[in-house]
Amino acid sequence: MNISYKLMSSLSFKEAHILFNRGFEGYLVPMNLTFDTFVSRFGNDGLSAALSIVAYDGTDPIGFVLQGIREVDGQKISWNGGTGINREYRGRKLGYSLMEEAEKIIKELNVSIATLEALSENKAAISLYEKCGYKVEDDLLFLRANEILDSKLPDLDDYEIIRIPATQSIGSDLFSTIVPWQTDASNTSKLGGEAVMISKNGEVQAACLIRKKRVFGNETESITLFQVKENGNEDALNKLLAYALEYDQSINRTTYNFLKGNGRVVSSLLASGFENTPVSQVFMTKSF
């Protein structure tokens, strides 16, 4: 093998698309994206071809690491949006060197925290990332609940529900920033995200970040929950979730890469009728 590395910007989007799909062939969750879906990932997920790395064997592209960077409070955070190696090159210990080359790029740009997610079942990938210096921060849950969870929403009493576009929460302390990439307010806002808060006497008791699928004039079709931040007020938390996730409606509800460590929230969701799904991931970080 004659292995070299270049930025993904050295490829056309068509070539990068072919490489991406080949790199995920035969994995636990194979990804076979259409060209349009692949290209849209760069805009929707904040990925960059100028930050992503490609491994070549001679002139043939054989592997990649997709990367993006965002800045929060003066701190640069990176995300590994996908690592793949063509099937015929797997098992040749290319993963470690590929990750090393990807890391050189983000370190040159003064990234202080690198993040990624990996399927919980993919022990080989998790082991590779740990050898590269990453550590598991938390498990990520994909819960779901359909139909009506409560025929009548709880009385708000002295509480007030406040809804704002997710983009207005960026830069505030409403939500955590060291979280799985796609659950951050800066990403969910691109997809029509909404921040829902519950306050009492002018003080926010809990807040959640959601995305609602709804055509104007029609009922809500589905709601995805990304983050919840709460202060230990269980009554406020339960009321917030009931209103934000519309427990009184027959809709599809899911959580996406939801941190298991947020125990009170997970317990509340499970008690309300949410169920685990077969899919789970781990959230991993590395500090520089």
Residue pairs with C-beta under 8 A, 6 or more apart in sequence:
1 57
1 89
1 92
2 57
2 58
3 55
3 56
3 57
3 94
3 97
4 55
4 56
5 53
5 54
5 55
5 56
5 98
5 101
6 53
6 54
6 56
7 49
7 50
7 51
7 52
7 53
7 54
7 105
8 16
8 49
8 50
8 52
8 53
8 54
8 64
8 66
9 49
9 50
9 52
10 54
11 19
11 49
11 54
11 61
13 35
13 38
13 39
13 49
14 35
15 61
16 38
16 49
16 54
16 64
17 33
17 35
17 38
17 39
19 54
19 61
19 64
19 84
19 86
20 31
20 33
20 38
20 64
20 66
20 82
20 84
21 31
21 32
21 33
21 38
22 84
22 86
22 87
23 63
23 64
23 82
23 83
23 84
23 85
23 86
24 30
24 31
24 32
24 82
24 84
25 86
25 87
26 87
27 84
27 122
28 119
28 121
28 122
29 119
31 82
33 41
41 47
41 66
41 81
42 48
42 49
43 190
44 187
44 190
44 191
45 68
45 79
45 81
45 181
45 182
45 187
46 68
46 69
46 70
46 79
46 181
46 186
46 187
47 66
47 67
47 68
47 79
47 81
48 67
48 68
48 69
51 67
51 68
51 69
51 78
51 105
51 106
51 109
52 64
52 65
52 66
52 67
52 102
53 64
53 65
53 67
53 98
53 101
53 102
53 105
54 61
54 63
54 64
55 61
55 62
55 63
55 64
55 85
55 94
55 97
55 98
55 101
56 62
57 89
62 85
62 86
62 89
62 94
63 83
63 84
63 85
63 86
63 89
63 94
63 98
64 82
64 83
64 84
64 98
65 80
65 82
65 83
65 98
65 99
65 101
65 102
66 80
66 81
66 82
66 83
67 78
67 79
67 80
67 81
67 102
67 105
67 106
68 78
68 79
68 81
68 181
69 76
69 77
69 78
69 79
69 106
69 109
69 111
70 76
70 77
70 79
70 184
70 186
71 77
72 177
73 177
75 112
75 113
76 106
76 109
76 110
76 111
76 112
76 113
77 111
77 112
77 113
77 114
77 115
77 177
77 178
78 106
78 111
78 113
78 114
78 115
79 114
79 115
79 116
79 181
80 102
80 114
80 115
80 116
81 181
83 95
83 98
83 99
83 116
83 125
85 94
85 95
85 98
95 125
95 128
96 128
96 131
96 132
99 128
99 129
99 132
100 132
103 114
103 132
106 114
107 288
111 288
112 287
112 288
113 178
113 285
113 286
113 287
113 288
114 134
114 285
114 286
114 287
114 288
115 178
115 180
115 181
115 283
115 284
115 285
116 129
116 134
116 284
116 285
117 140
117 180
117 181
117 257
117 281
117 282
117 283
117 284
118 125
118 126
118 129
118 281
118 282
118 284
119 125
119 279
119 280
119 281
120 126
120 139
120 280
120 281
120 282
126 136
126 282
126 284
129 284
130 136
130 284
132 286
133 286
134 284
134 285
134 286
135 284
135 285
135 286
136 282
136 283
136 284
137 178
137 282
137 283
137 284
137 285
138 259
138 260
138 261
138 282
138 283
139 259
139 260
139 261
139 280
139 281
139 282
139 283
140 180
140 257
140 258
140 259
140 260
140 280
140 281
140 282
140 283
141 255
141 258
141 259
141 260
141 266
141 276
141 280
142 254
142 255
142 256
142 257
142 258
142 276
142 277
142 279
142 280
143 254
143 255
143 258
143 266
143 269
143 270
143 274
143 275
143 276
143 277
144 252
144 253
144 254
144 255
144 274
144 275
144 277
145 245
145 253
145 269
145 272
145 273
145 274
145 275
146 250
146 251
146 252
146 253
147 250
148 247
148 248
148 249
148 250
149 242
149 245
149 247
149 248
149 272
149 273
150 242
150 247
150 248
150 272
151 248
152 248
153 242
153 243
153 247
153 248
154 238
154 239
154 242
156 239
156 243
158 200
158 201
159 198
159 199
159 200
159 205
159 236
159 239
160 198
160 199
160 200
161 196
161 197
161 198
161 240
161 243
161 244
162 196
162 197
162 198
162 199
162 204
163 194
163 195
163 196
163 197
164 194
164 195
164 197
165 189
165 193
165 194
165 195
166 185
166 188
166 189
166 193
166 194
166 195
166 209
167 185
167 189
167 193
168 195
169 175
169 185
169 195
169 207
169 209
170 185
170 186
170 189
174 185
174 195
174 197
174 204
174 207
174 229
175 184
175 185
175 195
175 207
175 209
175 227
175 229
176 227
176 229
177 184
178 285
179 227
179 259
179 283
180 257
180 259
180 281
180 283
181 187
182 188
182 226
182 256
182 257
183 209
183 226
183 227
183 256
183 257
183 258
185 193
185 195
185 209
185 227
188 209
188 211
188 226
191 211
192 211
192 212
193 209
193 210
193 211
193 226
194 209
194 210
194 211
194 212
195 207
195 208
195 209
195 210
196 207
196 208
196 210
196 240
196 243
196 244
197 204
197 206
197 207
197 240
198 204
198 205
198 206
198 207
198 236
198 239
198 240
198 243
199 205
200 236
205 230
205 231
205 233
205 236
205 237
205 240
206 228
206 229
206 230
206 231
206 233
206 236
206 237
206 240
207 228
207 229
207 230
207 240
208 225
208 226
208 227
208 228
208 229
208 240
208 241
208 244
209 225
209 226
209 227
209 228
210 223
210 224
210 225
210 226
210 244
210 245
211 223
211 224
211 226
212 220
212 222
212 223
213 220
213 221
213 222
213 223
214 220
214 221
215 221
219 249
219 251
220 246
220 249
220 251
221 251
221 252
222 251
222 252
222 253
222 254
223 244
223 245
223 246
223 251
223 252
223 253
223 254
224 253
224 254
224 255
224 256
225 244
225 245
225 253
225 254
225 255
225 256
225 258
226 255
226 256
226 257
226 258
227 258
227 259
228 237
228 240
228 241
228 262
228 265
230 236
230 237
230 240
230 264
230 265
232 264
234 264
234 268
237 264
237 265
237 268
238 268
238 272
241 247
241 265
241 268
241 269
241 272
242 248
242 272
245 253
246 253
247 272
253 274
255 269
255 274
257 281
257 283
258 265
258 266
259 283
260 266
